[in-house]
Amino acid sequence: MRVAVLGFGSRGDVQPCAGLALELARRGHGVTLVAAGRYAALAGAGVGFAPLGVDPVAILESDEGQDWLRSGPLGFVRGFRTVVEPLAAKLVAEVDTACSTADLVLAPALGAFGRHLHDRYGMPYRILHFQPGEPTGEFPNPLVPLATLGRLGNRASYALVERAAWMMLGRMVNRLRSSVLGLGPMRGSPFAADRRAGVPVLCGVSPLVVPRPVDWGEHVHLTGYWRLAGSGGLGELRDFLDSGPAPVFVGFGSMVPSEPVRVAEEVVAGLRGARMRGIVQGLPVAASDEIRVVGEVAHDVLFPRMAAVVHHGGAGTTGTGLAAGVPNVVCPFFSDQPFWGRRVAALGAGPPPLPIKGFSRDALAARLLAVRKYREKSAQLGRLLRVEDGVKKAVDLIERC
């Protein structure tokens, strides 16, 4: 079977897809990982790689991309028209070329590429989720920054979010379907259409972190995290790690604080207030004897060496932090990040979230000083997550279906 695995976004989005691709290749399937060119090294033995010329990291690091990230939830969606749409035709054409001969497409829900490729070529597809995005009455859509709206409100929130997204992006999607793929327009949200058709959904989240909702349909599979082992090394950080007590990792991924210099100063002061060493990523911090500054680094290798990890609460980073078995301090910006912050606290794997809007040295120091009481539950959860084989379960389901 020829399988195309689409990995859009930054490393945290691509790495789980690479894990699926590698396991499929090990079982004898012809697999192509489709992702930004900078992630070619993530394609393991036997996995083909189709590079995308549209680089999400370069977009987010641009001045326009930085403004986009700071624009809040509604501004973020609207920003697709100004930041993403000029590049979208190229992206769609590249994906189309990479997947045209596939027998099966595994695609994230973002962009509904599985649906478009199915409409063009007729091949089946599976939807990849990195957060629990199927309707349930047990909690609202993870993009809603509230713990609950009641069972009816929780379930309704999924349709509301999907309809709002389609209202903002539907015209762009249909223009691209016509101009690039030669397809007719979609009359409504592709998410609702996929649900009516019973398209299988693979959710790469552990049921130990989010118990499977009882009202999910049989087409939704909560498989466990899709981990890619051996995805990097420690390099020059090894000497720093070996030279003293375990440090704290602080990094917010592709999220950019509206005042990065102020936040960087608060991070340094918070680490000093807690009398802890630090490894800082993505902030304008000066290196010192007690602080190291890093670029892109393999979280799955680094996090187990930390006393705690402070991050934005992205789905991939949260999963890696929990699997590392160390306390997580989540500083959500928007999107699904508040949801993951609440889950970490509910699991006893970290303190209550520290939203980036209220980020301060005192708040950070207080949470770091309190991490001791979360170590036991963090370590216990980490041990369970590390023996869970989400990749195997997901690929078993792919082959069975």
C-alpha positions in Angstrom: 0.0 0.0 0.0 1.3 3.4 -0.9 0.6 5.9 1.9 1.1 9.6 2.0 1.4 11.1 5.5 0.9 14.9 5.6 2.8 16.7 8.4 2.0 20.4 8.4 3.3 23.0 10.9 6.3 23.1 13.1 8.4 20.2 14.4 5.9 19.3 17.1 3.3 18.7 14.4 5.5 16.9 12.0 7.3 14.6 14.4 4.2 12.5 15.3 3.4 12.1 11.6 7.0 10.9 11.1 6.5 8.3 13.8 3.4 6.9 11.9 5.3 7.0 8.6 8.3 5.0 10.0 6.1 2.3 11.5 4.2 1.9 8.2 7.5 1.6 6.4 8.7 -1.1 8.8 5.6 -3.1 7.9 6.4 -3.0 4.3 4.3 -0.2 3.0 5.5 2.4 0.6 5.4 5.6 2.6 6.0 9.3 1.8 6.2 11.9 4.5 5.0 15.3 3.1 6.4 18.2 5.2 8.4 21.4 5.1 11.9 20.8 3.7 13.6 21.6 7.0 12.2 18.3 8.5 13.7 15.9 5.9 15.8 14.4 8.7 12.7 13.2 10.5 11.9 10.7 7.6 13.4 7.5 8.9 14.7 4.4 7.1 12.5 3.4 4.2 10.4 6.5 4.3 10.3 8.8 1.3 10.2 12.5 1.7 8.4 15.1 -0.3 9.5 18.6 0.7 7.1 21.5 0.8 8.4 24.8 -0.3 6.1 26.6 2.1 8.0 26.7 5.4 5.7 27.4 8.4 8.6 28.3 10.7 9.9 30.9 8.2 6.4 32.3 8.0 6.0 32.6 11.8 9.4 34.1 12.2 8.7 36.9 9.8 7.4 40.3 11.0 4.0 39.6 9.5 3.9 36.2 11.0 4.8 37.6 14.5 2.0 40.0 14.3 -0.3 37.2 13.2 0.5 35.1 16.3 -0.1 38.1 18.6 -3.5 38.8 17.0 -5.6 36.6 19.3 -8.0 33.7 18.3 -10.2 35.6 15.9 -7.3 37.5 14.4 -5.4 34.3 14.0 -8.2 32.8 11.9 -8.6 36.0 9.9 -4.9 36.2 9.4 -5.0 33.1 7.2 -6.2 35.4 4.4 -3.3 37.8 4.6 -0.5 35.5 5.8 -1.3 32.1 4.4 -3.5 32.6 1.4 -0.8 34.2 -0.8 1.2 31.0 -0.3 -1.7 28.6 -0.3 -1.9 27.9 -4.0 1.7 26.8 -4.0 1.2 24.6 -1.0 -2.0 22.9 -2.4 -0.2 22.2 -5.7 2.8 20.7 -3.9 0.6 18.5 -1.8 -1.4 17.5 -4.8 1.7 16.3 -6.7 3.1 14.5 -3.7 -0.2 12.5 -3.0 -1.5 11.9 -6.6 -0.5 8.3 -6.7 -1.2 7.3 -3.1 -3.5 4.5 -2.1 -4.2 6.1 1.2 -3.8 9.6 2.7 -3.3 10.4 6.3 -3.9 14.1 6.8 -4.5 16.5 9.8 -7.9 18.1 10.0 -6.3 21.5 9.2 -7.0 22.3 5.6 -9.2 19.2 5.0 -6.6 18.0 2.5 -7.8 14.4 2.9 -11.3 15.4 1.7 -9.9 17.5 -1.3 -7.6 14.7 -2.4 -10.4 12.1 -2.1 -12.6 14.3 -4.3 -9.9 14.7 -6.9 -8.5 11.1 -7.0 -10.9 8.9 -5.1 -8.4 7.5 -2.6 -9.5 6.9 1.0 -8.2 9.0 3.8 -7.9 9.1 7.5 -8.0 12.2 9.6 -5.2 12.9 12.1 -6.0 14.8 15.3 -3.5 16.1 17.8 -6.2 17.1 20.3 -9.7 15.7 21.0 -11.6 17.6 18.3 -14.7 15.4 17.9 -18.0 16.6 19.5 -18.7 15.4 23.0 -20.8 16.6 25.9 -17.9 15.9 28.4 -15.9 19.1 27.6 -16.2 22.0 25.1 -14.2 22.2 21.9 -10.5 22.6 23.0 -10.4 25.9 21.2 -13.0 27.3 23.6 -11.1 28.7 26.7 -13.7 27.5 29.2 -13.7 24.4 31.4 -17.3 23.5 30.6 -20.5 24.9 29.1 -22.7 22.1 30.4 -23.3 18.9 28.4 -25.5 20.6 25.7 -23.3 23.6 25.4 -20.1 21.5 25.3 -21.4 19.5 22.4 -22.8 22.6 20.6 -19.4 24.4 20.9 -17.9 22.0 18.3 -20.4 23.0 15.6 -20.1 26.6 16.5 -16.3 26.6 16.1 -16.4 24.7 12.9 -19.1 27.0 11.4 -17.2 30.1 12.4 -14.0 28.7 10.8 -15.9 27.8 7.6 -17.5 31.3 7.4 -14.0 32.9 7.6 -12.1 30.4 5.3 -14.7 28.7 3.1 -14.4 31.1 0.2 -10.6 30.7 0.2 -10.9 27.0 0.3 -13.3 26.9 -2.6 -11.2 29.2 -4.7 -8.2 26.9 -4.2 -10.3 23.8 -5.0 -11.3 25.4 -8.3 -8.1 27.1 -9.3 -5.6 24.4 -8.3 -7.5 21.1 -8.1 -10.2 21.7 -10.7 -12.9 20.8 -8.2 -16.3 22.2 -7.5 -17.1 24.1 -4.4 -18.0 22.5 -1.0 -21.4 23.6 0.2 -20.5 23.5 3.9 -17.9 22.6 6.5 -15.8 19.6 5.5 -15.6 18.5 9.1 -19.4 17.9 9.2 -19.2 16.1 5.9 -16.5 13.8 7.1 -18.5 13.1 10.2 -21.6 12.2 8.3 -19.5 9.9 6.1 -17.9 8.2 9.1 -14.3 8.9 8.0 -12.0 7.3 10.5 -10.3 9.7 12.9 -7.0 8.8 14.6 -6.5 11.0 17.7 -2.8 10.9 18.8 -3.6 11.5 22.5 -3.3 9.1 25.4 -6.5 8.0 27.2 -4.4 8.4 30.3 -4.4 12.2 29.7 -7.8 12.6 28.2 -10.2 9.7 28.9 -12.1 8.7 25.8 -15.6 10.4 25.9 -18.4 7.8 26.1 -20.4 9.6 23.4 -17.8 9.4 20.7 -18.7 7.4 17.6 -16.9 4.1 16.7 -15.1 5.9 13.9 -13.0 7.9 16.4 -10.0 6.2 17.8 -7.9 7.5 20.8 -4.7 5.7 20.1 -2.1 7.2 22.5 0.7 9.5 21.6 2.7 9.0 18.4 6.2 9.1 19.5 9.3 9.1 17.3 12.2 7.7 19.2 15.8 8.9 18.8 14.8 12.2 17.1 17.9 14.1 18.2 20.6 14.5 20.8 21.8 16.8 23.5 25.0 18.1 21.8 26.7 20.9 23.8 24.0 20.9 26.4 25.3 17.7 27.9 28.2 19.4 29.7 25.8 22.0 31.2 23.4 19.3 32.3 26.1 17.2 33.9 27.7 20.2 35.7 24.9 20.9 38.3 21.4 20.2 39.4 18.6 19.5 36.9 17.6 22.8 35.2 14.2 24.1 34.2 13.3 24.3 30.5 11.5 27.4 29.4 10.2 27.7 25.8 7.0 28.7 24.1 7.4 27.0 20.8 6.1 29.1 17.9 4.2 31.4 20.2 5.6 34.9 20.6 4.8 37.1 23.6 3.6 40.6 22.8 6.5 41.9 24.9 9.3 39.3 24.4 12.0 41.4 26.1 9.9 41.9 29.2 8.9 38.2 29.3 12.6 37.2 28.9 13.5 39.4 31.9 10.7 37.9 34.0 11.9 34.4 33.1 15.5 35.1 34.2 14.3 36.8 37.4 11.8 33.9 38.1 14.5 31.3 37.7 16.8 33.3 40.1 13.9 33.7 42.5 13.5 29.9 42.6 17.3 29.4 42.7 17.1 27.1 39.7 19.2 26.8 36.6 17.5 27.2 33.2 17.6 26.2 29.5 15.7 28.9 27.5 14.4 28.6 24.0 13.1 31.3 21.7 13.4 34.3 24.0 16.0 37.2 24.0 17.9 35.9 27.0 21.7 36.2 27.5 23.6 33.1 28.3 25.3 32.8 31.7 26.7 30.3 34.1 23.2 29.4 35.2 21.3 29.8 31.9 21.8 28.2 28.5 20.0 29.5 25.4 19.0 26.9 22.7 17.4 26.9 19.3 15.4 23.9 18.0 16.1 20.9 20.2 14.6 17.4 20.6 12.2 17.8 23.5 11.9 14.0 24.0 15.6 13.7 24.7 15.9 16.9 26.7 12.8 17.0 28.9 13.6 13.9 31.0 16.7 15.7 32.2 14.7 18.7 33.5 13.5 19.6 37.0 10.4 21.0 35.3 9.3 22.2 31.9 7.7 25.6 31.3 5.9 25.8 27.9 2.9 27.2 26.0 0.8 24.1 26.2 0.8 23.0 22.6 -0.6 19.5 22.1 2.8 18.0 21.1 4.9 19.8 23.7 2.4 18.8 26.5 2.5 15.2 25.4 6.2 15.1 25.4 6.4 16.9 28.7 4.1 14.5 30.4 5.9 11.4 28.9 9.1 12.8 30.3 7.7 12.3 33.8 8.6 15.8 35.1 6.2 18.6 36.3 4.8 20.8 33.6 4.1 24.5 34.0 1.8 25.6 31.2 1.6 29.2 30.1 -1.2 29.2 27.5 -1.5 31.9 24.9 -4.7 30.9 23.1 -6.1 28.1 20.9 -6.2 24.7 22.6 -3.4 25.6 25.0 -5.7 26.5 28.0 -7.3 23.1 27.6 -4.0 21.4 27.9 -3.1 23.6 30.9 -6.2 22.5 32.7 -5.5 18.8 31.9 -2.0 19.0 33.3 -3.3 20.5 36.5 -6.2 18.0 36.8 -3.8 15.1 36.4 -1.6 16.5 39.2 1.3 16.7 36.8 1.8 20.5 37.4 0.4 23.6 39.0 -2.6 25.6 37.7 -1.8 27.3 34.4 0.0 30.6 34.3 -1.5 32.4 31.3 1.0 34.4 29.4 -1.0 37.6 29.9 -0.4 37.3 33.6 3.2 36.1 33.4 5.5 37.5 36.0 8.7 36.6 37.8 6.9 36.1 41.1 4.2 33.9 39.6 6.8 31.8 37.8 9.1 31.5 40.9 6.1 30.4 43.0 5.2 27.6 40.6 8.8 26.4 40.3 9.2 26.4 44.1 6.0 24.2 44.3 7.0 21.6 41.7 8.2 19.2 44.3 4.6 18.2 45.2 3.9 17.3 41.6 7.0 15.1 41.0 5.5 11.8 42.2 2.4 12.0 40.0 4.4 13.3 37.1 6.8 10.5 37.3 4.1 7.9 37.6 2.2 9.2 34.6 5.4 9.4 32.6 6.2 5.8 33.3 2.8 4.7 32.0 3.0 6.9 28.9 6.4 5.6 27.9 5.2 2.0 27.7 2.1 3.0 25.8 2.5 2.3 22.0 0.3 4.8 20.3 2.1 4.4 17.0 1.5 0.6 16.9 -2.2 1.0 17.8 -2.7 3.7 15.1 -1.0 1.6 12.4 -2.9 -1.5 13.4 -6.1 0.5 12.9 -4.9 1.8 9.6 -4.2 -1.7 8.3 -7.4 -3.1 9.7 -9.6 -0.5 8.1 
